[in-house]
Amino acid sequence: MDHSKHVRLTAAELTAEILEDATIYGPGDQTIGSVAHLHGSGPAVQIVIDVGGFLGIGAKPVGVPVGDLDFMRDEDGNVHAVTGWTKDQLKAMPEHR
């Protein structure tokens, strides 16, 4: 996927309504999870990502700072994010509770 043509979301667009269920892509455009929900508010907000599992079953929720993800909208209007984290790195993080 060529992310260079996608429009980056503004800080005002980083809301639960817009980000929930957004696909998260890691290095090499590997799908590594999806946004489960947001935790906190303002610049300290954490994005809780469901990692692994299938259709949400067996997924592990992990929290990462919003700044670790680059959210954007593709040509069809779909919101997604890219990050330098790999699926294995996220799976190794403590579970978000």
Number of C-alpha atoms within 10 A of each C-alpha: 9 7 15 9 11 18 14 17 16 9 10 7 13 17 13 14 10 13 22 19 17 20 20 25 23 17 13 10 13 12 17 23 27 24 22 21 19 21 17 9 9 11 10 11 17 19 26 24 26 28 23 20 11 9 8 14 9 11 16 20 24 21 22 18 14 18 13 14 18 15 24 22 17 16 10 7 10 13 21 25 23 21 16 13 16 17 18 11 10 21 17 11 13 11 13 13 7
